[in-house]
Amino acid sequence: MFINSLLDLIPYSIKIPFHLIVDYWHSLSDEELKKLKSIKKNKRFIIMGVPEHGNMGDQAIVYAEEAFIKKYFDCDVIEISKNSYRGNKRKIKKYINKEDVIIITGGGSIGSLWKNEHNHIVNIIKSFSENQMIIFPQTIFFKECEEREIDKFKKILMKNKNLIMCLREMNSYNFAINRKLLPENKLLLVPDIVLFLNFTNNLGRKYNQKSCLVIERNDKEKTAEIEKIEEKLECTYKVNKSDTVIRHLRVTKENREKELLKLIELISHSGFVVTDRLHGMIMSIISGTPCIALDNSSKKVSGVYEFIKDISTVKLIKDKNEISEINFKKMIEEPRVYNNTNIIKYYDNLAQAIMNGMLNKN
């Protein structure tokens, strides 16, 4: 609390380097190493690359990963944050056993779009090549000119004989298959892990039919169309704006669920959502809230949409002109439920692949 308050007083020009100092301080004060030392159970799941920033899409991924592990496996789960990994890599390696299952948290981190995140994943793969390792559902995005980077990544993947990589949409899955990043039986098509969650039974049904929540990106994946759509909607609806990123918030295992539920509640109280964020769309789905989604530069929104396109309260559009074709009244009045029966089978398959790997680990 004190650190977050202090950040608000710091000029923007020095805020970024200050964040680096704070992150390093967090890495030195973490309790994660104590857990690695103290939990002696034979099989453990170690989730690597856990973020501490306020991107609630990334936090929802970790939350869903733990829910997935809890459902299918009777094992201890230990989180290792990105900051702790950077500051304590040698100690972490010392206390991880060869029997531990390494989980690389999912997202849109592989490729050239977010190079620091990609390099972090590469480092983990190289550092724990003897362990059974699962890369949870990811999007891959390399530029066409980056053949050398693709080949280098492939060689690193191939060195771990106990690695399974999950891709969360067909573009990434086909890319991995066509480039033979791993043998086909090691590549799984699995929807974004947050679709594993379902909050529709836990939320109140109070919502304003005349309200619209716009959840928009503010980075290099942003689409320009969302602002034009917002202008059109303002004529009929009360438009509120939000984001799935909460600036200057440090999220840990202790406050993750609380912060995630606050955002889910905000979404569920709206008549409908318009978003160009993948997890803006997914959080709308898992809360039963009608949603109009736009694609982003890496096409991950449209890719994941293919899994849920039969849900009547979710529509993917390409531009502002398609807004006039949508029956908002019908969407808003649809039952606010999320039926994930057709999606659960993908997670069942992933759980079975992990179990097989635990039995057949080289």
N, C-alpha and C positions, 0 to 999 in steps of 0.2 A: 504494500500500500504506500509506504513512504517513498519507494523508488519511483512508482508510477506518478505520484504527486510531484516529485522532483523533476521528472521528465517534462512536465508541462511548463516549468519555469526556464528550461534550457532553450536558447536560440536554436532555430532549425539548422543553422550552418554547422553546429557542433553536435547535434543530436545523434547523428548516425555513428560517429566514433564513440560517443558515450554509450550507445547501445552495445557496442562491441565489448566495452569494459564490463558493463552490467552482465552480459551473457557469460563472459569468462568467470566473473565472480560467482554466478549461479552454478557453473560447472564445477567449481571447487567446493561448493557447499552442499551438493546433492547427496541424497541418502541412497542413491542407486548402487554405489559400490558396496555399502553395508549389506544390501539385499543379495547382491551377487555372492558375497562371502558367506552369508548366514543360511540361505536356503540350499539344502543339500539333496533335495529330491532328485531322483535319477533323471527324469525327463522334465525339462523346463523350456518354456517358450520365451525367447528374448526378443522383444520388439525394438528394433534399431531405427534410428532416424526420427524419433518422436519430436515433433516441433513444440516449442514453448511460446510461439507468437500467437497473435489473436486472429489468425485465419481460421474461422470456425469450420470451414470445409475440411481443412486438414485435421482439425481436432475431432470432427465427427468421424473421420476415417479411423483414427486411433480408437475412439470409443467403440465403433462397430467391430474393429478387429478383435478387441478384447471380448465383446459380446459373442462373436463367432467362436473364439477359442473356448470360452466358458461353456457354450452349448455342446460342442463336439468332443472336448478333451478334458480329462481330469489331470491337469498339469498346472504347475505354478507359472505365472506370467510376470515377467520383469520388464519394465520400460527403461530404455537407455535414450536419453534425449540427445539431440544433435550437439548441443553445447557440452554436455558431459562427455560425449564421445570424443569431441575435439580436444578437450582438456585432459582427459584421463584414458586415452586409448590404450596405453601400455598396461595399465592396471586392469582395465576391462578385459583385455585379452588374457591376462593372467588367471582371471577367475571364471572364465567361460570354459566349460567342459566340451569335449568332442561330441558328447551325447546331447547337448543343448540344441534345440531347433531355433535357428535365427530367422526372424521375420523382418523383412524390409518393408516398412510401412508404405501403403499405396499412395496414388496421386497422379500428378502429371509431370513427373520429375525427370523422366528419362529422355535424353536427347539434347538438342542445342538451344531449346527455348529458355531453360533455366539451368545454366551450366554449373553453377555452384552446387545445386541440388543433385545434378547428374554425377558430378565428381564425388560427392559424398557417398552416393550409392555404390559407385565403382570401388571406392576405398573399402567399404564394408565387404563387398564380394571378394576382393583380393585378400583381405585380412582374415577371413574365416572360410577359406576354401575347403577345409576338412569337415565342416559342419553341414548337416542338412539345412537347406536354406529355401525360404519361400519369399518371392517378391509378390506382395499382394497387388491387386488389380491396378495397373498402371496404363498411362497413355505414353506412347513413344512418338517423338516428333524430331526428326532430323531434317535439315535442309538438303536439297538434292545435291549440292556441291560437297557434301561432307562424307564422301566415301571412305576416306582414311579413318575418320572417327567411328564410323559404323563398323569397319573391320576390326578396329582396336577393341571396341566394346564386345564384339562377338568372341574374340580370343579370350577376353577376361571371363565371359560367361562360361565358355567351354571348359575352363580349368576346374570348375566345381562340378563334379559328377553327381552331386546330390542336390542340384538346384532345380527348382520349379519356378517358372515365371508366368504370372497371370496378367492378361491384357484385358482392359475393360471395355473395348469396343473393337469392331471388325477391322477398321483401318490399321490399328496397332497390331492386332492379331495377324492379319494378312501380311503386314510388313515383316513381322518376326518369322512367320512361316516361309515367306519368299526369300528372305535373306538368310534363312537357316541359322538363326541366332542360337538355337538349341534344337536338339532332336524334337520331333513333333509331339512325342508323348510327354515332353517336359514343358510344353507351351499350352496354357489353358485359357480359353475365353471365359471370363468371369465378370459379371457386371460390377460396377463400382461398389465397394463393400458397404457403403452407407445405405444402399438399397436393401441390405439385410435387416435393417432396423424398421420398426413399425410403431409409430407413436399415436396412431389414430384412436386407440382405445383409452389413452391416458390424458387426452386433452378435452377441455370444455368445448362446447359447440357454439359459444358466443362469437359472432363475427359481424362486421359491418358490410352489408352487401354493396354499399355505394363507395367502398374504399378500395384503393389499389395500392399495393406496395411494390415499388420499383427497387430491385436489387441489382445494381450495376457495377461492373468492374471499373477500376481506375488505374489500369496498367496496360502493358503492351498487348494483352489479349482482348482489350475492349472493342466492342463493335459500335460504330457511329450511329447505327439505326435506332438504338434504344432511346436516345434523346428525342428523336423525331416521333417515336411512338408515344413517349411520355407527353409531348405537346398535344397529340391527338386525344389522349385519354383525359386530359385536364378539363376538356369541355363537358364531360359527363360524370367523372368520378373525382372523389377527393384523393389526390395522389400524394402518398408519403414515400420518402426515400430512405433506403438503408443499404447495408452491405453485409456480406458474410465475414468481413474483416473488421475486427475491433482494434483500432490503433492503440498502441502503447499498453496493451493488456498482456500480462504474462499468464499463460494457461499451463496448469500442471494437472496431474492425476487428481489432486484434491479438489480443484474447482472446475474441472472440465465439464462434468455433467451439469452443474448449475448454470454455467455460461451457455452451454448448448441448448438447454431447455428454455432459457430466456429467449433465445433467438427463435426457436421452434414455436414458442407461444406467440411471439410477435407476428410471425408468418401466418399462423393459424387464425389469428383475429382479423385478418384482412379478407375482403371479398374475393380477391384474387391477386396473384403475383405476376409481375413481368420482370424477366431477368436474362442477362447474358452470362451469368455465373452457373457453372455446372451444378454446384452444390446449392445454389439458390433454387434451381429446378428440383434437385433431389430432396431437399428439405421440405419443399412444398408437397412433393409426392408422399413422403413418409408421414406427413402431418395431415394428408387428405385435402390440402388446399389447392384450388384450381390455379393453373400456371400457364403463362404464355412464355415460351423460351426462344431465345435467339442463339445462333451458333457463335463460336469464337474462332480465333485464328487457327488454332490447332485442330478444329473440328471435333473436339471431344464431346461437346454438348450433343451434336447430332448423332455421334457414334453411340453414346450411352442411351439416347432417346429411343434407339431401335429396340431396346429391351422393354420399354414401357409405353410404346406408341399406341397400344390398345387401351390404355387408360383414358377414359373419355374426358377427364378434367385436365389433361395436359396436351398442349398444342405447341408444335415447333413451327416457327415462321421464319421467312427469309428477309422480309422487309416490312416497312410501315404500311404498305398498301394492303397486306393480307389481314390487317386488323379489322377492316370493314366486313370481312367474310366470317368473323367469329361471332357466334351466338353467346354473348357473355351471360345473359340471363339464364340460359339453359345450363351453362357450365357452373355458375354460382349455386344453382339450386340442386345440382347433383349431390348424392350422398357423400359425405366427407369420410371416406374409408380408403384404405390402401390394401388391396388384395395382391400379395406378393407370392401367391402359390406357384406361378409359372417361373418365378425367378429363383426360388429357394433351391430348385434342383441343381442350379449351377454351384451353389455353396455346398450342397451335399457332395457333388463331384470333387470339389476342392478338398473337402474334409477327407474323402476317401483317398485322394492322391497323397495327402500328407500322411495319413495312416500307413499307406503302402510304403512310403519313403521311410517311416520310422521302423517298419519291419525289415525292410530290405537295404538299409543304409550300408554302403560299402565300408 
